[in-house]
Amino acid sequence: MDNFDKTRDIIVGALACEAEAVTVEARIIEDLGADSLAMVELVMALEDAFGISVPEEQVAEIKTVGDILTMLAAKA
């Protein structure tokens, strides 16, 4: 399973959205329906799954699924 598949599964679990809606271009809030609480839960799930820490200021920069993937690649 690559990072996209793992990330998609985490997003679907955290946001209860359809897997088909999770694309690299999908916007977390506008397209996938996250609110601020869901974003916190999503980031916590990503931190647990990938063994990383995401500073609060970096969370504010996450707008799309692609942003998550870029962040994960930078922390790998």
C-alpha positions in Angstrom: 0.0 0.0 0.0 1.5 3.3 -1.0 1.1 6.6 0.9 -1.8 7.7 -1.3 -3.8 4.6 -0.5 -3.0 4.7 3.2 -3.8 8.4 3.3 -7.1 7.9 1.5 -8.1 5.3 3.9 -7.3 7.5 6.9 -9.2 10.4 5.3 -12.3 8.3 4.6 -12.2 7.0 8.2 -11.8 10.5 9.7 -14.2 12.4 7.5 -16.7 9.7 6.6 -16.5 10.7 2.9 -16.5 8.5 -0.2 -13.2 7.0 -1.2 -13.8 8.0 -4.8 -14.0 11.7 -3.7 -10.4 11.5 -2.3 -8.1 12.6 -5.1 -4.8 14.4 -5.0 -6.6 17.6 -6.0 -9.5 17.3 -3.5 -9.8 20.1 -1.1 -10.1 18.9 2.5 -12.7 21.4 3.6 -14.6 22.3 0.5 -14.7 19.0 -1.3 -14.4 16.4 1.5 -16.5 18.3 4.1 -14.0 18.6 7.0 -14.6 21.2 9.7 -12.0 22.4 12.2 -12.6 19.5 14.6 -12.4 16.9 11.7 -9.1 18.5 10.6 -7.7 18.0 14.1 -8.9 14.3 14.1 -7.5 13.8 10.6 -4.1 15.2 11.5 -4.0 13.1 14.7 -4.8 10.0 12.7 -2.1 10.8 10.2 0.4 11.4 13.0 -0.4 8.0 14.5 -0.4 6.1 11.2 2.8 7.6 9.8 4.7 8.1 13.1 5.1 11.8 12.5 4.4 15.1 14.3 2.6 17.9 12.5 3.1 21.4 14.0 0.0 23.5 14.4 1.2 26.1 11.9 1.7 23.4 9.3 -1.9 22.1 9.8 -3.1 25.5 8.7 -1.3 25.0 5.4 -3.0 21.8 4.6 -5.7 22.6 2.0 -5.7 19.5 -0.3 -5.0 15.8 -0.2 -1.9 16.7 -2.3 -0.7 19.0 0.5 -0.9 16.0 2.9 1.1 13.8 0.5 3.7 16.5 0.1 4.0 16.9 3.8 4.4 13.2 4.3 7.0 12.9 1.6 9.0 15.8 3.3 8.8 14.0 6.7 9.8 10.6 5.3 
